[in-house]
Amino acid sequence: MAVQSNIMLDANLFSIGWLMVMIGFIIIFVAVVLMAVGSIRGRIQGGGAVLIGPIPIVFGTSREIVKVMLIVAIAIIVVTLIFTLLTVW
């Protein structure tokens, strides 16, 4: 019985991981489309966040974008910690 519950847990975690990857691709696609539309209007802002372990490296073209990227990086760290703690229990 314990083996079957472990298989179910592994399948659920795999599904959650796959869903998160797909959501990431959708977010990137939407961002590219929005940047293309913004470039037509002549207003482009961009930024990014690179996570090396728990340390975020944030960059952007303006202070507002850097703040947004910092919030995104913190949100990603929190979600990662939550999923890590859920798998430990």
C-alpha positions in Angstrom: 0.0 0.0 0.0 2.9 2.4 0.8 4.5 1.8 -2.6 1.3 2.8 -4.4 1.0 6.0 -2.4 4.6 6.9 -3.3 3.9 6.3 -6.9 0.8 8.5 -6.7 2.9 11.2 -5.0 5.6 11.0 -7.6 3.0 11.2 -10.4 1.4 14.3 -8.7 4.7 16.0 -8.3 5.6 15.2 -11.9 2.3 16.7 -13.1 2.8 19.8 -11.0 6.3 20.2 -12.3 5.2 19.8 -15.9 2.3 22.3 -15.4 4.7 24.8 -14.0 7.0 24.4 -17.0 4.1 24.9 -19.4 2.9 28.0 -17.4 6.5 29.4 -17.7 6.4 28.9 -21.5 3.0 30.6 -21.7 4.3 33.6 -19.6 7.3 33.9 -21.9 5.1 33.8 -25.0 2.8 36.5 -23.6 5.7 38.7 -22.6 7.2 38.5 -26.1 3.9 39.4 -27.7 3.4 42.3 -25.3 7.0 43.5 -26.0 6.3 43.4 -29.7 3.1 45.4 -29.3 4.9 47.8 -27.0 7.7 48.3 -29.6 5.1 49.5 -32.1 4.1 52.2 -29.8 7.7 53.1 -29.1 7.6 52.2 -25.4 9.7 49.2 -24.4 10.8 48.2 -21.0 12.4 45.0 -20.1 14.0 43.2 -17.2 14.9 39.8 -15.8 15.7 37.8 -12.8 18.3 35.1 -12.6 18.1 32.8 -9.6 21.4 31.2 -8.5 20.3 29.0 -5.7 18.3 31.3 -3.3 20.1 34.4 -4.5 18.3 36.5 -7.1 20.2 38.7 -9.6 17.7 41.2 -10.9 18.2 43.6 -13.8 16.0 45.9 -15.8 15.7 49.1 -17.9 14.0 51.2 -15.2 13.5 51.2 -11.5 9.9 50.1 -11.9 10.9 47.0 -13.9 13.6 46.2 -11.4 11.0 46.3 -8.5 8.6 44.1 -10.5 11.4 41.6 -11.2 12.5 41.6 -7.5 8.9 40.8 -6.5 8.8 38.0 -9.2 12.1 36.6 -7.9 10.9 36.6 -4.3 7.6 34.9 -5.4 9.5 32.2 -7.2 11.7 31.6 -4.2 8.7 31.3 -1.9 6.9 28.9 -4.3 10.1 26.8 -4.5 10.4 26.7 -0.7 6.7 25.7 -0.3 7.1 22.8 -2.8 10.4 21.7 -1.2 8.8 21.6 2.3 5.7 19.8 0.9 7.9 17.0 -0.5 9.8 16.7 2.8 6.6 16.1 4.8 
